[in-house]
Amino acid sequence: MTFLCIASYEKGYDFMVALKKLGANVILLTSQSLENANWRESF
């Protein structure tokens, strides 16, 4: 199971963590301006 998460703001972290805990592969697509945002985990 793979989920593509598209974010224009630094948000949705809890949702992505829940998906990972369920064993899903999570791909995060965001703008280059958020490349160095404080994403707490690599997806």
Secondary structure, DSSP 8 states (H G I E B T S, - for coil): -EEEEEESSS--HHHHHHHHHTT-EEEEEE-GGGTTS--SS--
